[in-house]
Amino acid sequence: MINKKMIVCQELECADSQGDGYPREIVSMKIAILGAGNIGRALGSQWSRAGHAVVFGVRDPGSAKTAESLKRSGVNSADTVAKAIATSEIVVWAVPGAAVESLVMAHATALSNRIMIDATNRIGASDMSAVGVLTAFASGARIYRAFNTLGWENFVDPVISGIQADLFYCGQEDVSVRGLVEDLIRGIGLRPVYLGGLDQVPVLDGLTRLWFSLALGQKRGRHLAFKLLAA
């Protein structure tokens, strides 16, 4: 069950979808980020600042590498993957894509009633996402695909030339859970754009490939993002 503690958010990144600029309340969530690399650190830093309870789930919580990630991100806690999942309401996958299957198989029971966000990318694979693995082994989880279409630099600084970037995502069409996922996207400073159910994963991953083509292939730089414009 989601923690009912409320936090008041007045920053641009937490502005509501109406864009009225007024302060609003969002639910404080217990988030386990599996992986403490660039993506995990960037997300954890922003969510911790927004008032969420964030823990990194890593193989070695006492390592120097983990200590450095805690220091750089401002996240207060790291634990084993099993303990991080056990204390969480939302699990964010930010490990290398190839590592997901063994981890989800090892922790399938604990993951079955969680909200899960797949931020992984298996670069070069025909199916870049871990959604298939997550749905196969943790069938009771509510699964979303997000934070995979942009480089981590855009989570640290989501405004480019004065314009707030958009974050496209997809997942199960549960309005209440989608609201929580969108709060997390806004907590990073991005505007959420919902593409639809998990059948839209290939469309979303096409956007990831476009980002890599522009940012790296054309050498436009990693601080590059997308914006939906409509009349």
NORTA-V875014 format. One record per residue. N is the residue number from 1. OMEGA is omega as a letter, one per 30 degrees, with the letter a starting at -180 (* if undefined). Layout:
BEGIN
n:N omega:OMEGA
n:N omega:OMEGA
END
This chain:
BEGIN
n:1 omega:a
n:2 omega:l
n:3 omega:a
n:4 omega:l
n:5 omega:a
n:6 omega:l
n:7 omega:a
n:8 omega:a
n:9 omega:a
n:10 omega:a
n:11 omega:l
n:12 omega:a
n:13 omega:a
n:14 omega:l
n:15 omega:a
n:16 omega:a
n:17 omega:l
n:18 omega:l
n:19 omega:a
n:20 omega:l
n:21 omega:a
n:22 omega:l
n:23 omega:l
n:24 omega:a
n:25 omega:l
n:26 omega:a
n:27 omega:l
n:28 omega:a
n:29 omega:l
n:30 omega:a
n:31 omega:l
n:32 omega:l
n:33 omega:l
n:34 omega:a
n:35 omega:a
n:36 omega:l
n:37 omega:a
n:38 omega:a
n:39 omega:a
n:40 omega:l
n:41 omega:a
n:42 omega:l
n:43 omega:a
n:44 omega:a
n:45 omega:a
n:46 omega:a
n:47 omega:l
n:48 omega:l
n:49 omega:a
n:50 omega:l
n:51 omega:l
n:52 omega:l
n:53 omega:a
n:54 omega:l
n:55 omega:l
n:56 omega:l
n:57 omega:a
n:58 omega:l
n:59 omega:a
n:60 omega:a
n:61 omega:a
n:62 omega:a
n:63 omega:l
n:64 omega:l
n:65 omega:l
n:66 omega:l
n:67 omega:l
n:68 omega:l
n:69 omega:l
n:70 omega:a
n:71 omega:a
n:72 omega:a
n:73 omega:a
n:74 omega:l
n:75 omega:a
n:76 omega:a
n:77 omega:l
n:78 omega:a
n:79 omega:l
n:80 omega:l
n:81 omega:a
n:82 omega:a
n:83 omega:l
n:84 omega:l
n:85 omega:a
n:86 omega:a
n:87 omega:a
n:88 omega:l
n:89 omega:l
n:90 omega:l
n:91 omega:l
n:92 omega:a
n:93 omega:a
n:94 omega:l
n:95 omega:l
n:96 omega:a
n:97 omega:a
n:98 omega:a
n:99 omega:a
n:100 omega:a
n:101 omega:a
n:102 omega:l
n:103 omega:a
n:104 omega:l
n:105 omega:a
n:106 omega:a
n:107 omega:a
n:108 omega:a
n:109 omega:a
n:110 omega:a
n:111 omega:a
n:112 omega:l
n:113 omega:a
n:114 omega:l
n:115 omega:a
n:116 omega:l
n:117 omega:l
n:118 omega:l
n:119 omega:a
n:120 omega:l
n:121 omega:l
n:122 omega:a
n:123 omega:l
n:124 omega:l
n:125 omega:l
n:126 omega:l
n:127 omega:a
n:128 omega:a
n:129 omega:l
n:130 omega:a
n:131 omega:l
n:132 omega:l
n:133 omega:a
n:134 omega:a
n:135 omega:a
n:136 omega:a
n:137 omega:l
n:138 omega:a
n:139 omega:a
n:140 omega:a
n:141 omega:l
n:142 omega:a
n:143 omega:l
n:144 omega:l
n:145 omega:a
n:146 omega:l
n:147 omega:a
n:148 omega:a
n:149 omega:a
n:150 omega:l
n:151 omega:a
n:152 omega:a
n:153 omega:a
n:154 omega:l
n:155 omega:l
n:156 omega:a
n:157 omega:a
n:158 omega:a
n:159 omega:a
n:160 omega:a
n:161 omega:l
n:162 omega:a
n:163 omega:l
n:164 omega:l
n:165 omega:l
n:166 omega:l
n:167 omega:l
n:168 omega:a
n:169 omega:l
n:170 omega:a
n:171 omega:a
n:172 omega:a
n:173 omega:l
n:174 omega:a
n:175 omega:a
n:176 omega:l
n:177 omega:l
n:178 omega:l
n:179 omega:l
n:180 omega:l
n:181 omega:l
n:182 omega:l
n:183 omega:l
n:184 omega:l
n:185 omega:l
n:186 omega:l
n:187 omega:l
n:188 omega:a
n:189 omega:a
n:190 omega:l
n:191 omega:a
n:192 omega:l
n:193 omega:a
n:194 omega:a
n:195 omega:a
n:196 omega:a
n:197 omega:a
n:198 omega:l
n:199 omega:l
n:200 omega:l
n:201 omega:l
n:202 omega:l
n:203 omega:l
n:204 omega:a
n:205 omega:l
n:206 omega:l
n:207 omega:l
n:208 omega:l
n:209 omega:l
n:210 omega:l
n:211 omega:l
n:212 omega:l
n:213 omega:a
n:214 omega:a
n:215 omega:a
n:216 omega:a
n:217 omega:l
n:218 omega:l
n:219 omega:l
n:220 omega:l
n:221 omega:a
n:222 omega:l
n:223 omega:a
n:224 omega:a
n:225 omega:a
n:226 omega:l
n:227 omega:l
n:228 omega:l
n:229 omega:l
n:230 omega:l
n:231 omega:*
END
